[in-house]
């Protein structure tokens, strides 16, 4: 009876306390859910059912809901199961609700580095389209590193994962490890396999090739190196120089396995040599 009397006398007080408890409990739950949501935005957002993308930064992360973008500042990194991007600043653009696999594009600025299991691309700025799976790099200080060799470009680089090719444009140089060969040209088309390994390299326009093992310098309109076969095919105005000797023709093939250089020509021109 005393407990019932206490309850009746303090009913409003107890009701108010319970109201406050429920209010702050709801606030706490909301804050926890909201914080988890923001955290998921800052550190992970689904690309598809099987993979996720993770965004981190040493300084700060900004979420611009009006412009549908996330900005990471200072020693930033984006990771997925396939690639990673490091830069001083990374901007991610998305559509729809974040966390639902709608990130469309990533822009990396200042000391940008793109990595897969087999290749590393360095530049001051790069733009990765997650829908088309293409990386566009522009600038005068672009480099591509792989087990096959290192390539440099002073204009642009386009990496296309779906088409399995990399195109470098603008005073391009590639230094190959095996065979030890350097190729200069206006343009390079590098083909890769499903494991990101380089299968062939095609040089186009003003091609200059230096083969250290054969002590040969070759110029031509185009040249294509096949990694597995260890051969280079030259086409158009081919000149092979070795010390004071040279061969001229329309087509040439250098077989590194056999150490053999062969030259052919067309009906209008014959093969010449000195």
MOWO-V405949 format. One record per residue. N is the residue number from 1. RES is the residue in one letter. PHI is phi in degrees with one decimal (999 if undefined). PSI is psi in whole degrees, -180 to 180 (NA if undefined). Layout:
n & res & phi & psi
N & RES & PHI & PSI
N & RES & PHI & PSI
This chain:
n & res & phi & psi
1 & X & 999 & -40
2 & X & -62.7 & -40
3 & X & -64.6 & -42
4 & X & -63.7 & -42
5 & X & -62.2 & -41
6 & X & -63.7 & -41
7 & X & -64.1 & -44
8 & X & -65.1 & -40
9 & X & -71.2 & -27
10 & X & -116.6 & 22
11 & X & -57.7 & -47
12 & X & -64.9 & -38
13 & X & -64.1 & -46
14 & X & -62.8 & -41
15 & X & -61.9 & -41
16 & X & -66.0 & -42
17 & X & -63.3 & -42
18 & X & -63.9 & -38
19 & X & -61.1 & -46
20 & X & -61.5 & -42
21 & X & -61.2 & -47
22 & X & -65.2 & -39
23 & X & -61.9 & -51
24 & X & -70.7 & -30
25 & X & -65.3 & -44
26 & X & -63.2 & -42
27 & X & -61.6 & -40
28 & X & -66.0 & -44
29 & X & -62.3 & -46
30 & X & -60.0 & -45
31 & X & -62.6 & -40
32 & X & -64.9 & -46
33 & X & -63.7 & -46
34 & X & -62.5 & -42
35 & X & -63.5 & -41
36 & X & -63.6 & -38
37 & X & -64.3 & -47
38 & X & -63.7 & -40
39 & X & -62.5 & -40
40 & X & -66.0 & -33
41 & X & -67.5 & -42
42 & X & -73.7 & -28
43 & X & -120.0 & -19
44 & X & -160.1 & 138
45 & X & -144.5 & 131
46 & X & -68.8 & 134
47 & X & -90.1 & -43
48 & X & -154.8 & -169
49 & X & -69.4 & -21
50 & X & -107.7 & -21
51 & X & -130.7 & 158
52 & X & -132.1 & 159
53 & X & -115.6 & 140
54 & X & -122.4 & 132
55 & X & -120.1 & 127
56 & X & -134.6 & 156
57 & X & -150.0 & 148
58 & X & -82.7 & -30
59 & X & -92.5 & -68
60 & X & -161.3 & 162
61 & X & -120.4 & 135
62 & X & -118.8 & 135
63 & X & -114.6 & 108
64 & X & -98.0 & 100
65 & X & -72.4 & -27
66 & X & -73.1 & -35
67 & X & -101.3 & 3
68 & X & 53.0 & 57
69 & X & -147.0 & 156
70 & X & -121.4 & 134
71 & X & -122.3 & 127
72 & X & -109.8 & 130
73 & X & -115.7 & 139
74 & X & 77.3 & 111
75 & X & 43.6 & 56
76 & X & -90.5 & 154
77 & X & -145.7 & 139
78 & X & -119.4 & 130
79 & X & -128.5 & 144
80 & X & -138.9 & -178
81 & X & -69.8 & -18
82 & X & -105.4 & -41
83 & X & -138.1 & 170
84 & X & -143.3 & 149
85 & X & -129.9 & 129
86 & X & -115.9 & 142
87 & X & -169.7 & 168
88 & X & -73.2 & -26
89 & X & -145.1 & 131
90 & X & -129.8 & 129
91 & X & -114.3 & 126
92 & X & -112.7 & 127
93 & X & -106.2 & 137
94 & X & -135.0 & 164
95 & X & -121.8 & 148
96 & X & 71.5 & -149
97 & X & -84.8 & 128
98 & X & -64.1 & 145
99 & X & 90.8 & -1
100 & X & -110.1 & 22
101 & X & 77.5 & 35
102 & X & -112.8 & 12
103 & X & -67.5 & 126
104 & X & -103.0 & -37
105 & X & -151.7 & 148
106 & X & -127.6 & 133
107 & X & -119.4 & 125
108 & X & -114.0 & 131
109 & X & -125.7 & 142
110 & X & 69.4 & 112
111 & X & 54.6 & 47
112 & X & -80.0 & 137
113 & X & -135.2 & 125
114 & X & -110.7 & 128
115 & X & -129.5 & 139
116 & X & -123.1 & -168
117 & X & -68.0 & -22
118 & X & -122.7 & -20
119 & X & -129.9 & 154
120 & X & -132.6 & 127
121 & X & -118.0 & 128
122 & X & -115.8 & 141
123 & X & -169.5 & 171
124 & X & -80.4 & -26
125 & X & -151.3 & 142
126 & X & -152.2 & 154
127 & X & -129.1 & 117
128 & X & -110.8 & 120
129 & X & -93.0 & 111
130 & X & -75.5 & -21
131 & X & -77.4 & -50
132 & X & -84.4 & -13
133 & X & 57.0 & 51
134 & X & -126.4 & 143
135 & X & -114.9 & 122
136 & X & -109.8 & 125
137 & X & -124.5 & 132
138 & X & -130.9 & 148
139 & X & 144.7 & -179
140 & X & -107.8 & 12
141 & X & -141.0 & 65
142 & X & -108.2 & 136
143 & X & -136.8 & 147
144 & X & -127.6 & 120
145 & X & -113.2 & 139
146 & X & -155.8 & 175
147 & X & -65.9 & -21
148 & X & -75.9 & -34
149 & X & 161.9 & -167
150 & X & -127.5 & 133
151 & X & -119.7 & 148
152 & X & -129.9 & 145
153 & X & -138.5 & 147
154 & X & -109.4 & 16
155 & X & -137.3 & -67
156 & X & -155.6 & 161
157 & X & -140.9 & 134
158 & X & -123.7 & 119
159 & X & -105.9 & 122
160 & X & -120.4 & 105
161 & X & -70.0 & -38
162 & X & -67.6 & -46
163 & X & -79.1 & -10
164 & X & 56.9 & 56
165 & X & -152.9 & 157
166 & X & -130.0 & 127
167 & X & -116.0 & 122
168 & X & -111.3 & 136
169 & X & -133.2 & 139
170 & X & 98.9 & 92
171 & X & 48.0 & 65
172 & X & -90.6 & 142
173 & X & -133.7 & 132
174 & X & -128.8 & 132
175 & X & -111.2 & 115
176 & X & -92.8 & 147
177 & X & -84.9 & -44
178 & X & -143.2 & 107
179 & X & -75.6 & 158
180 & X & -69.8 & 100
181 & X & -143.6 & 142
182 & X & -119.8 & 140
183 & X & -128.7 & 124
184 & X & -107.8 & 141
185 & X & -166.9 & 171
186 & X & -77.1 & -26
187 & X & -150.2 & 143
188 & X & -127.6 & 136
189 & X & -118.7 & 113
190 & X & -106.1 & 126
191 & X & -101.8 & 141
192 & X & -126.0 & 160
193 & X & -96.4 & -172
194 & X & -65.0 & -21
195 & X & -97.1 & 14
196 & X & 72.5 & 12
197 & X & -86.6 & 142
198 & X & -74.3 & 129
199 & X & -104.4 & -33
200 & X & -155.7 & 157
201 & X & -133.4 & 123
202 & X & -114.4 & 125
203 & X & -103.3 & 136
204 & X & -129.6 & 133
205 & X & 72.0 & 124
206 & X & 50.5 & 55
207 & X & -83.2 & 129
208 & X & -129.4 & 121
209 & X & -121.0 & 133
210 & X & -120.8 & 120
211 & X & -109.4 & 108
212 & X & -65.8 & -43
213 & X & -65.0 & -32
214 & X & -100.2 & -3
215 & X & 52.3 & 47
216 & X & -121.4 & 146
217 & X & -122.2 & 126
218 & X & -125.3 & 136
219 & X & -121.1 & 147
220 & X & -167.0 & 176
221 & X & -77.0 & -42
222 & X & -139.8 & 156
223 & X & -149.1 & 138
224 & X & -132.0 & 123
225 & X & -102.4 & 131
226 & X & -107.6 & 118
227 & X & -66.3 & -47
228 & X & -68.5 & -45
229 & X & -77.6 & -16
230 & X & 56.7 & 51
231 & X & -134.0 & 152
232 & X & -123.5 & 128
233 & X & -103.0 & 129
234 & X & -112.6 & 141
235 & X & -137.7 & 138
236 & X & 83.1 & 111
237 & X & 50.7 & 54
238 & X & -83.9 & 131
239 & X & -130.9 & 121
240 & X & -108.3 & 121
241 & X & -114.2 & 137
242 & X & -143.8 & 108
243 & X & 57.2 & -120
244 & X & -94.0 & -2
245 & X & -97.5 & 154
246 & X & -155.7 & 157
247 & X & -124.1 & 142
248 & X & -125.5 & 140
249 & X & -173.2 & -172
250 & X & -95.4 & -30
251 & X & -139.1 & 151
252 & X & -150.9 & 153
253 & X & -133.0 & 131
254 & X & -115.0 & 121
255 & X & -103.8 & 111
256 & X & -72.4 & -32
257 & X & -65.7 & -39
258 & X & -94.2 & -14
259 & X & 65.4 & 34
260 & X & -115.6 & 132
261 & X & -114.6 & 124
262 & X & -124.9 & 142
263 & X & -124.6 & 136
264 & X & -129.6 & 168
265 & X & -140.1 & 177
266 & X & -99.0 & -174
267 & X & -68.5 & -28
268 & X & -80.5 & -28
269 & X & -129.2 & 145
270 & X & -100.8 & 167
271 & X & -82.0 & 133
272 & X & -123.1 & 153
273 & X & -152.3 & 148
274 & X & -129.5 & NA
